[in-house]
Amino acid sequence: MEKWLEENLSALTEALSPCKNCPVANTERDVNLPGTGAVIAVLEKLLAVLYPGCHGQAPVAHETCHNHLQDTLRDIALKLRDQTHRAFEYACRRSKCDDCNDCAQKAQKAVAALLNGLPAIRDMLQQDIQAAYEGDPAAMSTMEIVMSYPGLYAITIHRIAHALYAQGVPLIPRVMSEHAHSRTGIDIHPGATIGPGFFIDHGTGVVIGETCRIGQRVKLYQGVTLGALSFAKDEATGMLVKGTKRHPDVEDNVVIYAGATILGGDTVIGHDSVIGGNVWLIHSVPPGSKVYNQTPQPVIRPG
């Protein structure tokens, strides 16, 4: 190996150098984005604000919890402002917009909106926790849900990422949502709008698309897909048209069982409906509907 390195290391370094030829290098002089790890570190601090002492390795010291929270919020604000500033600048360069010099101002506004919205996010999460406790007979306490349920972890990160997405922050909300996806198997695009009292039972394989609108007190089981039916293309360029309504709406008090697939931007699941397991839907159903596949007849042969 030593001989091979002597003969090849210089040429290999030249070919892979982020200073010259790498098309995806994140360098300070060029792209200058925060790394994924930096975004996740801030996200973990936000989780610690919403669930103090629950996702760490020890409970919070009661005597100093107020001052500790204040210090944590300050740290989040400064680091997230820097990260969002870099993300706005990157998006600005990619779109070749005029040098308006407002990226710093947009970053500060976005971070302030998220932090000011944290009390409301926490209140909404309390409704999510209660929905999980009432909806799962295996749940022995609300703290069990907070500390161990992947569905709550995914929706918590979604509510944070969605707040940044709503402020137009590029990239960072998607990094957050994909972190939750990698941890839980639940894929929620940060653009999806989800009402309070939301519960994902088991969770693995759930997909919720960018333009979904989900009402209050909705319950999903594992393997549910709320996706796009098709993708429109620009006739002139052949590129996918972005920004259109592609994913379904789910109204209040709907239950969707495991493996159901609901597709299309014009599809609306009316309130108080029940969608059975493995159902495939590409059209709307009225409120109060019960949609099931016909029960298959198993063939049982004696051994």
C-alpha positions as CSV (number, residue, x, y, z in Angstrom):
1,M,0.0,0.0,0.0
2,E,2.8,2.4,0.8
3,K,4.3,2.1,-2.6
4,W,0.9,2.5,-4.3
5,L,0.4,5.7,-2.3
6,E,3.7,7.1,-3.3
7,E,2.9,6.5,-7.0
8,N,-0.8,7.6,-7.0
9,L,-1.6,9.9,-4.1
10,S,-0.7,13.1,-5.8
11,A,-2.8,12.4,-8.9
12,L,-5.7,11.1,-6.9
13,T,-5.7,14.2,-4.7
14,E,-5.7,16.4,-7.8
15,A,-8.6,14.5,-9.3
16,L,-10.7,14.7,-6.1
17,S,-9.7,18.1,-4.8
18,P,-12.7,20.1,-3.5
19,C,-10.7,23.2,-4.3
20,K,-10.9,22.5,-8.1
21,N,-13.0,19.8,-9.7
22,C,-15.5,18.4,-7.2
23,P,-19.1,19.3,-8.4
24,V,-20.6,18.9,-4.9
25,A,-18.0,20.3,-2.6
26,N,-19.2,22.6,0.2
27,T,-16.3,25.0,0.6
28,E,-16.3,28.3,2.4
29,R,-15.4,30.3,-0.7
30,D,-18.0,28.6,-3.0
31,V,-21.2,27.0,-1.6
32,N,-20.6,27.9,2.0
33,L,-23.6,25.9,3.4
34,P,-23.9,24.6,6.9
35,G,-23.1,20.9,7.1
36,T,-25.8,18.4,7.8
37,G,-24.4,17.6,11.2
38,A,-24.6,21.3,12.2
39,V,-28.3,21.5,11.3
40,I,-29.0,18.3,13.2
41,A,-27.2,19.6,16.3
42,V,-29.4,22.7,16.3
43,L,-32.4,20.4,15.8
44,E,-31.5,18.3,18.8
45,K,-31.4,21.5,20.9
46,L,-34.8,22.5,19.7
47,L,-36.1,19.0,20.7
48,A,-34.5,19.6,24.1
49,V,-36.5,22.9,24.4
50,L,-39.8,21.2,23.6
51,Y,-39.1,18.0,25.7
52,P,-36.7,19.1,28.4
53,G,-34.6,16.2,29.8
54,C,-36.4,13.6,27.7
55,H,-34.1,13.0,24.7
56,G,-30.8,13.5,26.5
57,Q,-29.0,11.3,28.9
58,A,-30.1,12.9,32.2
59,P,-33.0,14.9,33.5
60,V,-32.7,18.7,33.6
61,A,-31.6,20.2,36.9
62,H,-34.7,21.8,38.3
63,E,-32.9,24.6,40.1
64,T,-31.2,25.9,36.9
65,C,-33.7,24.9,34.3
66,H,-34.9,28.4,33.6
67,N,-31.4,29.8,33.0
68,H,-30.4,26.7,31.0
69,L,-33.4,27.2,28.7
70,Q,-32.5,30.8,28.2
71,D,-28.9,29.9,27.2
72,T,-30.1,27.1,24.9
73,L,-32.5,29.5,23.1
74,R,-29.8,32.0,22.6
75,D,-27.5,29.4,21.2
76,I,-30.2,28.1,18.9
77,A,-31.0,31.6,17.7
78,L,-27.5,32.5,16.8
79,K,-26.5,29.2,15.2
80,L,-29.7,28.8,13.2
81,R,-29.6,32.4,12.0
82,D,-26.1,31.7,10.6
83,Q,-27.3,28.5,9.0
84,T,-30.4,30.1,7.4
85,H,-28.4,33.1,6.2
86,R,-26.0,30.7,4.3
87,A,-29.0,28.8,2.9
88,F,-30.6,32.0,1.6
89,E,-27.3,33.2,0.1
90,Y,-26.9,29.8,-1.7
91,A,-30.4,29.9,-3.1
92,C,-29.8,33.5,-4.2
93,R,-26.7,32.6,-6.1
94,R,-28.3,29.6,-7.8
95,S,-31.2,31.7,-9.0
96,K,-28.8,34.5,-10.1
97,C,-31.0,37.1,-8.4
98,D,-29.9,40.7,-8.0
99,D,-27.6,41.5,-5.1
100,C,-30.4,42.7,-2.8
101,N,-28.4,42.1,0.3
102,D,-31.5,41.0,2.3
103,C,-30.4,37.4,3.0
104,A,-29.4,38.3,6.6
105,Q,-32.6,40.1,7.2
106,K,-34.7,37.1,5.8
107,A,-32.7,34.7,8.0
108,Q,-33.3,36.8,11.1
109,K,-37.0,37.0,10.3
110,A,-37.3,33.3,9.7
111,V,-35.5,32.3,13.0
112,A,-37.5,34.8,15.0
113,A,-40.8,33.4,13.6
114,L,-39.8,29.9,14.5
115,L,-38.7,30.8,18.1
116,N,-41.8,33.0,18.6
117,G,-43.9,30.1,17.4
118,L,-42.4,27.5,19.7
119,P,-45.1,27.9,22.4
120,A,-47.8,27.3,19.9
121,I,-45.9,24.3,18.4
122,R,-45.5,22.8,21.9
123,D,-49.3,23.2,22.5
124,M,-50.0,21.4,19.2
125,L,-47.6,18.7,20.2
126,Q,-49.5,18.2,23.4
127,Q,-52.5,17.4,21.4
128,D,-50.5,15.0,19.3
129,I,-49.3,13.3,22.4
130,Q,-52.8,13.0,23.8
131,A,-54.0,11.6,20.5
132,A,-51.3,8.9,20.6
133,Y,-52.2,8.0,24.2
134,E,-55.9,7.8,23.5
135,G,-55.4,6.0,20.2
136,D,-52.9,3.3,21.3
137,P,-54.0,0.8,23.9
138,A,-50.4,-0.3,24.4
139,A,-49.4,3.2,25.6
140,M,-49.0,3.2,29.4
141,S,-48.2,6.9,29.8
142,T,-47.7,10.1,27.8
143,M,-44.0,10.1,28.8
144,E,-43.6,6.7,27.2
145,I,-44.9,8.3,24.0
146,V,-42.6,11.3,24.2
147,M,-39.5,9.2,24.9
148,S,-40.0,6.2,22.6
149,Y,-42.7,6.7,19.9
150,P,-41.2,7.3,16.4
151,G,-44.4,8.8,15.1
152,L,-44.2,11.6,17.7
153,Y,-40.5,12.1,16.9
154,A,-41.3,12.5,13.2
155,I,-44.2,14.9,13.7
156,T,-42.2,17.0,16.2
157,I,-39.4,17.5,13.7
158,H,-42.0,18.1,11.0
159,R,-43.6,20.9,13.0
160,I,-40.2,22.6,13.4
161,A,-39.2,22.1,9.7
162,H,-42.6,23.3,8.5
163,A,-42.3,26.6,10.4
164,L,-39.0,27.3,8.6
165,Y,-40.4,26.1,5.3
166,A,-43.3,28.5,5.7
167,Q,-40.7,31.3,6.0
168,G,-39.2,30.3,2.7
169,V,-36.0,28.9,4.2
170,P,-34.2,26.8,1.6
171,L,-32.6,23.4,2.2
172,I,-32.5,23.3,6.0
173,P,-36.2,22.1,6.5
174,R,-35.5,19.3,4.1
175,V,-32.3,18.3,6.0
176,M,-34.4,18.2,9.2
177,S,-37.2,16.1,7.7
178,E,-34.8,13.6,6.1
179,H,-33.1,13.2,9.5
180,A,-36.4,12.2,10.9
181,H,-37.0,9.9,7.9
182,S,-33.6,8.2,8.5
183,R,-34.4,7.7,12.2
184,T,-38.0,6.6,12.0
185,G,-38.8,5.4,8.4
186,I,-41.5,8.1,8.3
187,D,-41.1,10.5,5.3
188,I,-43.0,13.8,5.8
189,H,-42.1,16.6,3.4
190,P,-41.7,19.9,5.4
191,G,-44.2,21.6,3.1
192,A,-47.1,19.3,4.2
193,T,-49.7,21.1,6.4
194,I,-50.8,18.9,9.4
195,G,-53.4,19.9,12.0
196,P,-53.2,19.1,15.7
197,G,-54.1,15.7,17.3
198,F,-52.1,13.9,14.6
199,F,-51.0,10.3,15.3
200,I,-48.9,7.9,13.3
201,D,-49.2,4.4,14.8
202,H,-46.1,2.2,14.2
203,G,-45.0,4.5,11.5
204,T,-42.5,2.7,9.3
205,G,-43.1,3.3,5.6
206,V,-45.5,6.3,5.9
207,V,-45.0,8.9,3.1
208,I,-46.7,12.3,3.2
209,G,-46.1,14.6,0.2
210,E,-45.3,18.2,0.0
211,T,-48.7,19.6,-0.9
212,C,-50.7,17.4,1.5
213,R,-53.2,19.1,3.7
214,I,-54.2,17.1,6.8
215,G,-56.9,18.2,9.2
216,Q,-57.3,17.7,12.9
217,R,-57.3,14.4,14.8
218,V,-56.2,12.2,11.9
219,K,-54.7,8.8,12.5
220,L,-52.4,6.9,10.1
221,Y,-51.0,3.4,10.4
222,Q,-47.8,2.0,8.9
223,G,-47.2,2.0,5.2
224,V,-49.7,4.7,4.3
225,T,-48.8,6.8,1.3
226,L,-50.3,10.2,0.6
227,G,-48.6,10.8,-2.7
228,A,-48.8,12.3,-6.2
229,L,-50.7,10.6,-9.0
230,S,-48.5,12.0,-11.8
231,F,-46.0,14.8,-12.5
232,A,-46.8,17.4,-15.0
233,K,-43.9,18.4,-17.4
234,D,-43.2,21.7,-19.1
235,E,-43.8,21.1,-22.8
236,A,-41.0,23.4,-23.9
237,T,-38.2,22.1,-21.6
238,G,-39.5,18.6,-20.6
239,M,-38.7,19.5,-16.9
240,L,-41.1,18.7,-14.1
241,V,-43.4,21.6,-13.2
242,K,-42.9,22.6,-9.6
243,G,-45.2,24.3,-7.2
244,T,-48.5,22.6,-8.3
245,K,-50.9,20.8,-6.0
246,R,-49.9,17.1,-6.3
247,H,-50.9,15.4,-3.1
248,P,-54.3,14.7,-1.5
249,D,-56.2,16.4,1.3
250,V,-57.4,14.5,4.4
251,E,-60.1,16.2,6.4
252,D,-60.7,16.0,10.2
253,N,-61.2,12.8,12.2
254,V,-60.0,10.4,9.4
255,V,-58.4,7.0,10.1
256,I,-56.3,5.4,7.3
257,Y,-55.2,1.8,7.9
258,A,-51.9,0.1,7.1
259,G,-50.7,0.0,3.5
260,A,-53.4,2.3,2.0
261,T,-52.3,4.5,-0.9
262,I,-54.1,7.8,-1.7
263,L,-52.9,9.8,-4.7
264,G,-53.5,13.0,-6.5
265,G,-53.8,16.7,-5.9
266,D,-57.6,16.7,-6.5
267,T,-58.3,13.8,-4.1
268,V,-60.1,14.7,-0.9
269,I,-60.8,12.3,1.9
270,G,-64.0,13.7,3.6
271,H,-64.1,14.1,7.3
272,D,-64.9,11.2,9.6
273,S,-64.0,8.7,7.0
274,V,-62.3,5.3,7.5
275,I,-59.9,4.0,4.8
276,G,-59.2,0.3,5.1
277,G,-55.8,-1.4,4.8
278,N,-54.2,-1.7,1.3
279,V,-56.9,0.4,-0.3
280,W,-55.8,2.2,-3.5
281,L,-57.6,5.6,-4.0
282,I,-57.2,8.1,-6.8
283,H,-60.5,9.9,-6.4
284,S,-62.3,11.8,-3.6
285,V,-64.7,10.2,-1.1
286,P,-67.5,12.1,0.8
287,P,-67.5,12.7,4.5
288,G,-68.3,9.6,6.7
289,S,-67.2,7.1,4.1
290,K,-65.9,3.6,4.9
291,V,-63.6,2.4,2.1
292,Y,-62.5,-1.2,2.2
293,N,-61.2,-3.8,-0.3
294,Q,-63.3,-7.0,-0.6
295,T,-62.0,-9.6,1.8
296,P,-59.9,-12.1,-0.2
297,Q,-60.8,-15.8,0.2
298,P,-57.8,-17.7,1.5
299,V,-57.2,-21.2,0.1
300,I,-56.4,-23.6,2.8
301,R,-55.2,-27.1,1.8
302,P,-54.7,-29.9,4.4
303,G,-51.1,-30.9,4.9
